[in-house]
Amino acid sequence: MIGLTAAQGTPAAAVKNPVASTPESIADGKRLYARHCASCHGSNAEGGAGNDLIPAAPDLTDSEWKHGSTDGEIFSAIKNGVPPELNMVPFGDQLKDAEIWNVVNYLRSIAKSK
C-alpha cells in the first residue's frame, strides 16, 4: 500500500481496508498478532507491562487510540511504527500489506463494545 502519509498527499485516516473481514482474514490476523504483537500488547491485546526504559504498550481492545483509530491509521502504525520515539517499531519489512490488514481485521474483531 502506497500513500499512507499526509506528506504523500493521502492521509492514513482516509485509507480504506481493502481486505474483507472474513473468518479466514481474522484467523490469519490472530496468528500474526500472536507472533508479532502479543509480546508487547499482551496475548489478549489489553496492553503490556512497561518498565523504566519502555512505556507500557496500550490496550488495543478499547476505543482510545492515541495514533489514530481508523483502519488506515492502524495499518500505518503497524507498517511504519510510531515515530518519533519508535516505541513501536515498524513491521513493514516483516509483514506484507495484506497480512497487516488481517491484523487490523483481527483487532476490530476483539474490540470491546461501547
C-alpha positions in Angstrom: 0.0 0.0 0.0 1.5 3.3 -1.1 0.5 6.8 0.0 -0.4 6.4 3.7 1.2 9.6 4.9 -0.1 13.1 4.6 3.3 14.1 3.1 2.4 11.9 0.1 -1.0 13.5 -0.3 -3.2 10.8 1.1 -3.8 10.9 4.9 -3.8 7.5 6.5 -7.2 8.2 8.0 -8.7 8.2 4.6 -7.3 4.8 3.5 -9.9 2.1 3.5 -9.2 -1.5 4.4 -9.1 -3.5 1.1 -9.2 -6.9 2.8 -12.6 -8.2 3.7 -13.1 -9.1 7.4 -13.7 -12.8 6.8 -13.2 -15.6 9.3 -10.0 -16.5 7.4 -8.7 -13.0 7.5 -9.4 -12.7 11.2 -7.8 -16.1 11.9 -4.7 -15.1 10.0 -4.6 -11.8 11.8 -4.9 -13.6 15.2 -1.9 -15.8 14.2 0.2 -12.9 13.1 -0.8 -10.9 16.2 0.3 -13.7 18.4 3.7 -13.9 16.6 4.5 -10.2 16.2 2.4 -8.2 18.7 1.5 -10.2 21.8 4.9 -9.8 23.4 4.3 -6.1 23.8 0.5 -5.7 23.8 -0.4 -8.9 25.7 -1.9 -12.1 24.5 -5.4 -10.7 24.8 -4.4 -7.3 23.3 -5.3 -5.5 26.6 -1.9 -3.9 27.0 1.5 -4.9 28.1 3.7 -4.0 31.1 6.2 -1.3 30.7 9.4 -0.6 32.6 11.8 2.3 33.3 13.1 2.2 29.7 10.0 1.3 27.7 6.5 2.6 28.3 3.6 0.1 28.6 2.1 -0.9 25.3 -1.5 0.3 25.0 -4.7 -1.7 25.2 -5.8 -2.4 21.6 -9.3 -3.5 22.5 -10.6 -0.2 23.9 -11.8 2.9 22.0 -8.8 5.1 22.9 -6.2 5.1 20.2 -3.5 7.8 20.5 -2.2 7.3 17.0 -5.5 7.1 15.2 -8.4 4.7 15.2 -9.3 4.3 11.6 -8.3 1.2 9.7 -5.8 3.2 7.7 -4.2 4.8 10.7 -3.9 1.4 12.5 -2.4 0.0 9.3 0.1 2.9 9.1 1.1 2.5 12.7 1.8 -1.2 12.3 3.6 -0.8 8.9 5.6 2.4 9.8 5.9 2.2 13.6 5.1 5.1 15.9 7.6 7.9 15.5 9.4 9.9 16.7 10.5 7.6 19.6 9.5 4.5 17.7 8.4 2.8 20.9 6.6 0.7 18.4 8.9 -0.5 15.7 7.8 -0.7 12.1 6.7 -4.1 10.8 6.6 -3.1 7.1 9.7 -5.2 6.4 8.3 -8.3 8.2 4.7 -8.3 7.1 3.1 -8.0 3.7 0.4 -5.3 3.4 -2.4 -8.0 3.2 -1.1 -9.5 6.5 -1.2 -6.1 8.2 -4.8 -5.7 7.1 -5.6 -9.1 8.5 -4.2 -7.9 11.9 -6.4 -4.8 11.6 -9.4 -7.1 11.0 -8.4 -9.2 14.0 -8.1 -6.2 16.2 -11.5 -5.0 15.1 -13.0 -8.4 15.9 -11.8 -8.3 19.5 -12.7 -4.7 20.2 -14.7 -4.1 23.3 -18.2 -3.0 22.5 -19.1 0.5 23.7 
